[in-house]
Every structure is written in structure tokens, then in C-alpha cells.
Amino acid sequence: PILAKTSRNLRMNMQPIEELPYLSDSAFRRDYLDQEPVLLTQMTTRWPAREWSFLGLAERVGTTAITLQRYTPGGRTDFLRESTTSPREVALSTWLEELASDPEAPEWCLRESDAAFRADPDLQYDLDFAGVFPRLRGPFEHFLWAGPKGYVTGLHTDEVAVNLLCHLLGEKDVVVFAPGQEDRLYPTGGAVDGGRYSEGDPLDPELEKHPNFRDLRGVQARLRPGDLLYIP
């Protein structure tokens, strides 16, 4: 798991993200929207997307052209620089079939891609975000992430109004830091593709280069199939 690489000092400063089975629309708007992250474990049980599989998606939208990005945790290059260098262009079916046959190759990932939803707009109806919180600002935009065991997405912020992450296959560890700690997160100079990135990796920190990571206070969660994470 990703969090196993966290230094002892940082692990001591982590608290679990609040976890609930269900949450009403009114309670979400009152207690969490634009305030706190929350992990919901039973809100997607009837979603058709819960039946998705790598090979099933390959059959449905496999001819879709996608762009894969590489990142090697612990390497000499920061996440933003490496993941935007020499992308790999393949058909979605090629990548999903590779994942199904070799789920532990950690080099490549499909990140934040809307290509499958553009190729088959009906895919969005398998994900009922509007049904979970009908009074949220909409309409929702849909993006697909698909990566192998061990892949790490670098520390970043997404500049979107409402960020709901539905996890469907395998497990995923997520670490979140409050905006008030930006001076400890070593952000890059400007926004890139609607977000900002850290030049360091707090899960595998170079503390001589990024000493402020010692003072971080974060929250974390392990996502399992069907979990829905709200990130303010």
C-alpha cells in the first residue's frame, strides 16, 4: 500500500478521514460541503458502474484513443515533470488488457481522462452522482482513472467546485492536506491543467530539501470498491 512508504514522523501526524455509510443531501451541504472531506461506503451499491471490469470496459469503449502518463516514486524527477514527459498513446483496450494480465507494473496510469465518456456518453449514466447529492452544483463532468498496483499520483490540488471520487476496483490510499498548510507543501509556481502540484513527495520525503514536510498534518483513507470520497 502507498501509505506504507510514509515516514514514521508523517504517519504520526495523520488522522483518518471521517467515514459514514450514508449521508443525506442536507447534512452533506450543512457539515461537509467546502469544509471537510468525508468517505461514504454505502452510497453506490445500486450503481451499474459497480459491475465494471477492465475487460468489460475494453469491449465497450476499447477503440478509444487514450494518453498514459508515467511516474516512478522515489525517482530523481518530480511528479509533474515526469508525468508530462513522453506520454504513451494507446487504445484503451490495450491498456485495460495489460492491467488485467499484469496488475503490478507500476509505471503507467490513465489519469483524469474523459475520452471513454466522450466515446460512449451512456457510460455516465452508470455513475449516479446527481442522485447521491441532487442539490449540488451541476452538471457533473466525468473522468476515468485506471492504474496498476503501486502507482502514485503526486501531491496536487484540483481547482473544481465539487470533487467526488468513486473508487470501483482494487484499493486506493488517499492523503489529503488542508489548504491552510500550503506553505508546507512546496507548490509549483502556477496552475497546470486546472490544478497545482507539489515539487516534493511527502510520502517519501527528502527532508533536507523539503524540511516543512515534518510539520504537515493530514487526513487519510483507504478506498475500497464502491467507496465515494468527497474532497473539498
LINZI-V554947 format. One record per helix or strand. SS is the DSSP state (@ for helix, = for strand). FROM is the first residue (numbers start at 1). LEN is the number of residues. If there is no record, write none. Layout:
SS/FROM/LEN
SS/FROM/LEN
//
This chain:
@/2/4
@/8/5
=/14/3
=/19/2
@/25/7
=/38/3
@/48/4
@/54/8
=/65/6
@/79/5
=/88/4
@/92/10
=/108/6
@/115/5
@/121/6
@/129/4
=/144/4
=/156/3
=/163/4
=/171/7
@/179/6
=/187/1
=/192/1
=/195/4
@/202/3
@/211/5
=/218/7
=/228/4
//
